[in-house]
């Protein structure tokens, strides 16, 4: 709770400071909301990683609290298999959902929008693309896995059974993803990656799988929409 509170407080402070400085130093650049969004969201995830490592992990002294332990290639393979299982199960769910409800936006609309970073990649310059890739491929996997399959999982697991811990952490992981149509896929990912965390005792396979998922989303959005897909908000 201290780490999450520090993360939120620092994110608000740093984001506000970035907004003020950007408007003072480069008002034309700051006038484009996409520029500020790229920088501030990158800062938010960097602060999440820092909060988890410094506060929960004690600056590296308490690696077990975050599930940071070395793994084998077999463990990494288990994480990738969990990702493949997530894709397969989610695909079945969404075929049924599309047949029954025909949701608008669809899950694919959201996936393509996430993969293009809300359409920002289509027109982004070199540094913006570098920050987006850093966030999607490194900071998001590190931050979300350290929080959900690291600190949160460890805390709940000391009090509840493995399957209760996996289920609760999966629900919370799904809720933070916001879009209702994405909740099933996020919940399935939370279950499969939680199972890997329990089996391996490490968040590293989940971090690798999470990063690979980012690569897949970016690649699919590039092929299908040339990174022009935007999120519906």
N, C-alpha and C positions, 0 to 999 in steps of 0.2 A: 504493500500500500504506500509506503514511503517512496519507493522508487517510481511508482505510477504517478503519485502526487508531484514529485520533483519533475518528472517528465512533462506533465501537463503545464505546470507553472513555468518551467524554462521555455517550453514551446511557445506559450503566449508571449513571454517577455522577449525572446529572441525574434519571433515573428513580427512583433510590433516594432522592435528596433530596426529590423530589416526594412520594413515598410517606411519608417521615418527617414532612415539614411538614404534609401533608394530614391525617395521623392526629393530629398535635398540635393543629392549628388547627381542623379541621372533621371530627371523628371520625365523625359521623353520615353526612356526605357521602362520606367515604372508605370507609365500610363497604359501599357499593355498588361492586362491582368494575367495573361499566360506566363509572362516573364517572372512575375512575383510568385505565381503558383508553383512554378518549377523549383525556384530557390527555397521557398518556405516549406514546401512538403519534403524536400530533401533534408532541410534542417530538422524538421520534426522527427523523421525516422533516424537521423544521426543521433539526436538527443535521446530517443528511445533506446538505442543500442548502448549509448554511454551510461544511461541511468541503470540499465540492467547489469552491465558489467561492473560499474563502480559501486553501486549501492547494494544490489542483491549479491553480486559476485565478490564484493569486497575488494575490488581492484585486482581480481585474479586469485585472491587468497582462498575463496570458497567456490571452487569450480563445481562442486557437487550440487549446490543450490540451483545452478542453471543447467545441470545435465551436460556440462562440458567435459566429456571424457573421450579419450581416443577410441577410434573404431576401426574395424577391418573393412576390406573391400566388400565382404559379404554383407556387412551392415549397411554400407552405402547402396548395395544392390537391393537390399530389403526396402530402403527408402524409395528407390526408383520404382520398385514393384508396387509399393503403396500408391505412388503417383499414378501408375498405369491403372491400378484398380479403381482409383478415384475417378479417372476419366471414363472407364467402362461403366461403372455404377451410375455416375452422373448422366451419361448419355442415355441410359435406359430410362432414368427418371424423367429426363426432359422430353424424350419421345412421348411418354405417357402424358406429361403436362401439356405439350403442344396439341396432342390429340383431344384432350379434354377441355382445355381452357383457352388455347391460342393466345398466350399473354403478350401484351405490348407495353414495354419493350420485351423482346425475347431474351433468353439467356445468352444467345449468340450475339445479340446487339451489345449487351454489356461486356461480354468477353472481348469483342473486337474493339470496343471503346477503351477498355483497360489496356489492351495491347498497344494502342496508339497513344496512350496517356491522354485520353480525351481529345485526340486529334492534334495534340501539340507536336508530335514527332514529324508530322507532314511538313511543317514550315520552320522547324527549329534549326537554329544554327549549331555549330560544332559544340560549343560549351553547354548549351541547353540539352543537346542529345547526350552528351557525356554525363550530365547530372541526372537525367531521366534514367539512363541505363544503370548508373551507380545506384540509384534508389531502387529500381525494380529488381535488379539482379543481385544486389548485395545487401543494401540497408533494410529493405522490406523483409527478405528471408531471415536475416539476422535478428532484426527487431521483433518480428512476430513470433518466430520460433523461440527466442530467448524468453519472451513474455509468456506465451501460451503453453508450449511444451517444455519450457525451462522452469522459470520461477513459479508460475501458477500450478503447473503439473506437480512439481516437487512439494509445494505447500499442501495441495489437496491430497496427494498420495500418502502423506504422513498421517492422514486422518481417515481416509476412506479406502475402499478396495480399488483394485486396478480398473475394473470396468466402470465403476462410478466416477473415478477420476477421469478416465478417457471420455466418458459421456458428458460430464460437466464442462470440461475444457473444450470439447467440440462444440457444445451449445454456445459458449461464450465467444469462441472463435468465429462461429457463423454470424452471431449478432453484430459484431463489429464491421462486417462487410456491407451492411446497409441495405443494398438493393434486395427486396423480397425474393425476386426470381433467382438470385444467386445463393440464397440461404441453403438450399439442399446440397449444392455442390460444396459449399464451404463447410457444411456440417459433415459430409462424407469425408472431406479432406481432413477435418479435425479428428474423425474416428480413425482413419487409416494411419495418419501420422502419429496420433496418440498411441496406437498399438505398437508402432515401430519404436517410439520412445520407451514404452514399457519393456519391450523385448530387448532393446539394445542398451538401455540406461543412458542414452545420449541424445542430444538435440542435433548433432551434426548430420545424421542421415536426413532429418527433416529439413535442415537448412539447405542441403544439396538439392533435395527434391523440390523445395520451394523455389530455388534459383532456376532449376531446369524448367519449372512451370512458367516462370517469367520469360525465359527464352522462347518457349512454345507460344505464349500469348503474343509476344512481340512479332515473332515470325509469321504466325497465322494472320495477324492484323495487317502486316506488310503485304502479304500475298493477296489477301482478299480485298482490302480496302486502300492499299497504298498509304496506310496510316492516316486516313482521313476520317475514320469513324469517331464520332463524338459520343460522350455519355449523355443520357437524357435528363439533364438537370441544368 
